[in-house]
Amino acid sequence: MKPKMKKAELRAYINARARELAASGKHHNWLSIENALRFGEGFEEAREVLDRKWIRDYLDQLCHAAQRRARGAQISDPPLAISEE
């Protein structure tokens, strides 16, 4: 459920949540994050809050870095040991 907040608190929350979603590696770009916030979490205000080129560019950078880290972890993880018991 969407918490009740003042406008400044809401903007800060949406910005923080957008960065959190970007860092999760589950989103490809800012638009995916905006849609998750608007339609998945009920924050229609996300469109206005994220409507700055520098914010969108920053979220894109976070998304791409998180995806690179996720791919790197998958590649470098040791294989699972199979028990012969």
Secondary structure, DSSP 8 states (H G I E B T S, - for coil): ------HHHHHHHHHHHHHHHHHTT--SSHHHHHHIIIIIS--TTHHHHT-SHHHHHHHHHHHHHHHHHHHHHHHHS--------
